[in-house]
Amino acid sequence: MKSHLEAQFSFLADLSRKMFDGVQRIGQLNVQVAQTVMEEAINSTHQMIESNTPTEYISVAASQVQPVAEKMRAYQQHLSNIAASVQVELSKTAEEHVPETTRTAAAVAEEVVRRGAEETDKVTQRQKAAFDKLTKPINEARETPHQNGSMQPPPPQGAKQPLASKPA
């Protein structure tokens, strides 16, 4: 049982590490994106402030639309790559741990069956002993002839004897 619990713990610990690594990579990606967006927003704001005409202002604003769309696609691609790599790592981890976990689970199941059979035998023996203890006096009474010489028990004291029928 202990080896099965250790195998399960090892499996879950490794899966957790892989998941946390994936979450950490997503966090790092988000920090990079936030820094980039902040820098570009500051640059765009400076360019807009320095614009002298409304045409320049609109030109600066319009020039930011295309790069933002491309950056969103790149961000989505990075997220997809991280998710795919985490999935591959989780699959590899499962492949590494499943044989040992299966082996220990089978050992636990065999132990449960063995102990169950032992306990069933013990209960059966106890029930048989209790039954024998209860039926022993009854069996002895059947086998021992009574004082009146018959196998029938004597009538209870004070009970009337049946009257013998008189010949007619």
C-alpha atoms as a printed R data frame, in Angstrom:
    type eleno elety resid chain resno       x       y       z
1   ATOM     1    CA   MET     A     1   0.000   0.000   0.000
2   ATOM     2    CA   LYS     A     2   2.815   2.388   0.903
3   ATOM     3    CA   SER     A     3   4.558   1.856  -2.441
4   ATOM     4    CA   HIS     A     4   1.301   2.610  -4.271
5   ATOM     5    CA   LEU     A     5   0.818   5.846  -2.346
6   ATOM     6    CA   GLU     A     6   4.435   6.825  -3.027
7   ATOM     7    CA   ALA     A     7   3.978   6.091  -6.753
8   ATOM     8    CA   GLN     A     8   0.777   8.157  -6.819
9   ATOM     9    CA   PHE     A     9   2.452  11.010  -4.945
10  ATOM    10    CA   SER     A    10   5.443  10.991  -7.298
11  ATOM    11    CA   PHE     A    11   3.134  10.990 -10.326
12  ATOM    12    CA   LEU     A    12   1.016  13.880  -9.041
13  ATOM    13    CA   ALA     A    13   4.086  15.853  -7.931
14  ATOM    14    CA   ASP     A    14   5.649  15.555 -11.394
15  ATOM    15    CA   LEU     A    15   2.367  16.535 -13.076
16  ATOM    16    CA   SER     A    16   2.109  19.551 -10.776
17  ATOM    17    CA   ARG     A    17   5.676  20.616 -11.602
18  ATOM    18    CA   LYS     A    18   4.928  20.449 -15.330
19  ATOM    19    CA   MET     A    19   1.736  22.463 -14.890
20  ATOM    20    CA   PHE     A    20   3.489  25.119 -12.803
21  ATOM    21    CA   ASP     A    21   6.275  25.342 -15.399
22  ATOM    22    CA   GLY     A    22   3.626  26.013 -18.042
23  ATOM    23    CA   VAL     A    23   1.913  28.631 -15.898
24  ATOM    24    CA   GLN     A    24   5.291  30.254 -15.242
25  ATOM    25    CA   ARG     A    25   6.022  30.452 -18.981
26  ATOM    26    CA   ILE     A    26   2.609  32.025 -19.587
27  ATOM    27    CA   GLY     A    27   3.309  34.524 -16.817
28  ATOM    28    CA   GLN     A    28   6.673  35.420 -18.356
29  ATOM    29    CA   LEU     A    29   5.032  35.852 -21.758
30  ATOM    30    CA   ASN     A    30   2.406  38.143 -20.237
31  ATOM    31    CA   VAL     A    31   5.089  40.239 -18.536
32  ATOM    32    CA   GLN     A    32   6.968  40.581 -21.847
33  ATOM    33    CA   VAL     A    33   3.789  41.562 -23.668
34  ATOM    34    CA   ALA     A    34   2.884  44.092 -20.969
35  ATOM    35    CA   GLN     A    35   6.351  45.673 -21.144
36  ATOM    36    CA   THR     A    36   6.247  45.839 -24.934
37  ATOM    37    CA   VAL     A    37   2.732  47.303 -24.986
38  ATOM    38    CA   MET     A    38   3.721  49.876 -22.377
39  ATOM    39    CA   GLU     A    39   6.842  50.952 -24.304
40  ATOM    40    CA   GLU     A    40   4.925  51.205 -27.579
41  ATOM    41    CA   ALA     A    41   2.108  53.149 -25.936
42  ATOM    42    CA   ILE     A    42   4.627  55.621 -24.520
43  ATOM    43    CA   ASN     A    43   6.304  55.995 -27.929
44  ATOM    44    CA   SER     A    44   2.971  56.427 -29.699
45  ATOM    45    CA   THR     A    45   1.858  58.985 -27.155
46  ATOM    46    CA   HIS     A    46   5.073  60.963 -27.643
47  ATOM    47    CA   GLN     A    47   4.615  60.862 -31.414
48  ATOM    48    CA   MET     A    48   1.017  62.050 -31.101
49  ATOM    49    CA   ILE     A    49   2.005  64.839 -28.732
50  ATOM    50    CA   GLU     A    50   4.712  65.948 -31.127
51  ATOM    51    CA   SER     A    51   2.283  65.922 -34.060
52  ATOM    52    CA   ASN     A    52   1.743  69.397 -35.437
53  ATOM    53    CA   THR     A    53  -1.234  68.765 -37.655
54  ATOM    54    CA   PRO     A    54  -4.340  66.651 -37.416
55  ATOM    55    CA   THR     A    55  -3.144  64.674 -40.433
56  ATOM    56    CA   GLU     A    56   0.078  63.726 -38.653
57  ATOM    57    CA   TYR     A    57  -1.940  62.784 -35.578
58  ATOM    58    CA   ILE     A    58  -4.246  60.484 -37.587
59  ATOM    59    CA   SER     A    59  -1.267  59.053 -39.457
60  ATOM    60    CA   VAL     A    60   0.491  58.121 -36.192
61  ATOM    61    CA   ALA     A    61  -2.699  56.549 -34.800
62  ATOM    62    CA   ALA     A    62  -3.369  54.582 -38.001
63  ATOM    63    CA   SER     A    63   0.210  53.311 -38.140
64  ATOM    64    CA   GLN     A    64  -0.320  51.574 -34.781
65  ATOM    65    CA   VAL     A    65  -3.301  49.453 -35.891
66  ATOM    66    CA   GLN     A    66  -1.389  46.959 -38.061
67  ATOM    67    CA   PRO     A    67   1.443  46.234 -35.569
68  ATOM    68    CA   VAL     A    68  -1.081  45.680 -32.760
69  ATOM    69    CA   ALA     A    69  -2.962  43.061 -34.810
70  ATOM    70    CA   GLU     A    70   0.312  41.296 -35.674
71  ATOM    71    CA   LYS     A    71   1.382  41.337 -32.038
72  ATOM    72    CA   MET     A    72  -1.946  39.828 -30.969
73  ATOM    73    CA   ARG     A    73  -1.459  36.987 -33.470
74  ATOM    74    CA   ALA     A    74   2.100  36.458 -32.220
75  ATOM    75    CA   TYR     A    75   0.862  36.418 -28.615
76  ATOM    76    CA   GLN     A    76  -1.801  33.842 -29.472
77  ATOM    77    CA   GLN     A    77   0.835  31.747 -31.255
78  ATOM    78    CA   HIS     A    78   3.121  31.870 -28.207
79  ATOM    79    CA   LEU     A    79   0.235  30.818 -25.968
80  ATOM    80    CA   SER     A    80  -0.599  27.933 -28.309
81  ATOM    81    CA   ASN     A    81   3.045  26.819 -28.344
82  ATOM    82    CA   ILE     A    82   3.230  26.895 -24.552
83  ATOM    83    CA   ALA     A    83  -0.021  24.944 -24.227
84  ATOM    84    CA   ALA     A    84   1.167  22.349 -26.756
85  ATOM    85    CA   SER     A    85   4.526  21.903 -25.032
86  ATOM    86    CA   VAL     A    86   2.863  21.559 -21.626
87  ATOM    87    CA   GLN     A    87   0.520  18.947 -23.062
88  ATOM    88    CA   VAL     A    88   3.484  17.001 -24.489
89  ATOM    89    CA   GLU     A    89   5.324  17.200 -21.158
90  ATOM    90    CA   LEU     A    90   2.245  16.019 -19.256
91  ATOM    91    CA   SER     A    91   1.832  13.100 -21.651
92  ATOM    92    CA   LYS     A    92   5.484  12.109 -21.239
93  ATOM    93    CA   THR     A    93   5.183  12.329 -17.471
94  ATOM    94    CA   ALA     A    94   2.090  10.144 -17.520
95  ATOM    95    CA   GLU     A    95   3.840   7.601 -19.756
96  ATOM    96    CA   GLU     A    96   6.752   7.500 -17.312
97  ATOM    97    CA   HIS     A    97   4.598   6.991 -14.227
98  ATOM    98    CA   VAL     A    98   1.661   4.886 -15.420
99  ATOM    99    CA   PRO     A    99   3.521   1.527 -15.494
100 ATOM   100    CA   GLU     A   100   4.731   1.865 -11.890
101 ATOM   101    CA   THR     A   101   1.393   3.208 -10.687
102 ATOM   102    CA   THR     A   102  -0.433   0.360 -12.433
103 ATOM   103    CA   ARG     A   103   1.933  -2.222 -10.940
104 ATOM   104    CA   THR     A   104   1.499  -0.869  -7.418
105 ATOM   105    CA   ALA     A   105  -2.282  -0.600  -7.852
106 ATOM   106    CA   ALA     A   106  -2.396  -4.264  -8.910
107 ATOM   107    CA   ALA     A   107  -0.321  -5.196  -5.861
108 ATOM   108    CA   VAL     A   108  -2.724  -3.292  -3.605
109 ATOM   109    CA   ALA     A   109  -5.716  -5.017  -5.218
110 ATOM   110    CA   GLU     A   110  -4.101  -8.441  -4.725
111 ATOM   111    CA   GLU     A   111  -3.372  -7.614  -1.088
112 ATOM   112    CA   VAL     A   112  -6.972  -6.506  -0.529
113 ATOM   113    CA   VAL     A   113  -8.273  -9.736  -2.084
114 ATOM   114    CA   ARG     A   114  -5.866 -11.848   0.006
115 ATOM   115    CA   ARG     A   115  -6.772 -10.071   3.245
116 ATOM   116    CA   GLY     A   116 -10.457 -10.239   2.381
117 ATOM   117    CA   ALA     A   117 -10.213 -14.006   1.893
118 ATOM   118    CA   GLU     A   118  -8.335 -14.387   5.195
119 ATOM   119    CA   GLU     A   119 -10.917 -12.333   7.060
120 ATOM   120    CA   THR     A   120 -13.763 -14.275   5.429
121 ATOM   121    CA   ASP     A   121 -12.171 -17.541   6.581
122 ATOM   122    CA   LYS     A   122 -11.766 -16.184  10.119
123 ATOM   123    CA   VAL     A   123 -15.399 -15.032  10.243
124 ATOM   124    CA   THR     A   124 -16.573 -18.382   8.890
125 ATOM   125    CA   GLN     A   125 -14.551 -20.237  11.542
126 ATOM   126    CA   ARG     A   126 -15.925 -18.011  14.314
127 ATOM   127    CA   GLN     A   127 -19.490 -18.535  13.092
128 ATOM   128    CA   LYS     A   128 -18.967 -22.301  12.899
129 ATOM   129    CA   ALA     A   129 -17.510 -22.357  16.432
130 ATOM   130    CA   ALA     A   130 -20.454 -20.333  17.752
131 ATOM   131    CA   PHE     A   131 -22.938 -22.619  15.958
132 ATOM   132    CA   ASP     A   132 -21.207 -25.734  17.330
133 ATOM   133    CA   LYS     A   133 -21.253 -24.251  20.837
134 ATOM   134    CA   LEU     A   134 -24.986 -23.593  20.571
135 ATOM   135    CA   THR     A   135 -25.913 -26.955  19.048
136 ATOM   136    CA   LYS     A   136 -23.636 -29.152  21.195
137 ATOM   137    CA   PRO     A   137 -26.079 -29.424  24.151
138 ATOM   138    CA   ILE     A   138 -28.942 -30.195  21.782
139 ATOM   139    CA   ASN     A   139 -26.993 -32.916  20.001
140 ATOM   140    CA   GLU     A   140 -25.840 -34.437  23.306
141 ATOM   141    CA   ALA     A   141 -29.410 -34.479  24.573
142 ATOM   142    CA   ARG     A   142 -30.546 -36.357  21.470
143 ATOM   143    CA   GLU     A   143 -27.835 -38.962  21.760
144 ATOM   144    CA   THR     A   144 -28.181 -39.733  25.489
145 ATOM   145    CA   PRO     A   145 -31.116 -42.009  26.515
146 ATOM   146    CA   HIS     A   146 -33.315 -40.531  29.194
147 ATOM   147    CA   GLN     A   147 -33.884 -42.076  32.648
148 ATOM   148    CA   ASN     A   148 -37.134 -43.621  31.558
149 ATOM   149    CA   GLY     A   149 -35.187 -45.739  29.037
150 ATOM   150    CA   SER     A   150 -36.691 -44.170  25.975
151 ATOM   151    CA   MET     A   151 -35.286 -41.627  23.618
152 ATOM   152    CA   GLN     A   152 -38.249 -39.400  24.516
153 ATOM   153    CA   PRO     A   153 -37.746 -36.889  27.289
154 ATOM   154    CA   PRO     A   154 -39.815 -37.464  30.419
155 ATOM   155    CA   PRO     A   155 -42.971 -35.407  30.766
156 ATOM   156    CA   PRO     A   156 -42.615 -32.248  32.794
157 ATOM   157    CA   GLN     A   157 -43.265 -32.691  36.523
158 ATOM   158    CA   GLY     A   158 -46.796 -32.113  37.572
159 ATOM   159    CA   ALA     A   159 -48.153 -32.843  34.140
160 ATOM   160    CA   LYS     A   160 -50.916 -35.399  33.917
161 ATOM   161    CA   GLN     A   161 -50.201 -38.677  32.245
162 ATOM   162    CA   PRO     A   162 -52.525 -39.389  29.365
163 ATOM   163    CA   LEU     A   163 -55.221 -41.810  30.405
164 ATOM   164    CA   ALA     A   164 -54.931 -45.155  28.868
165 ATOM   165    CA   SER     A   165 -57.965 -46.028  26.938
166 ATOM   166    CA   LYS     A   166 -60.019 -48.784  28.510
167 ATOM   167    CA   PRO     A   167 -60.688 -51.844  26.486
168 ATOM   168    CA   ALA     A   168 -64.258 -52.058  25.549
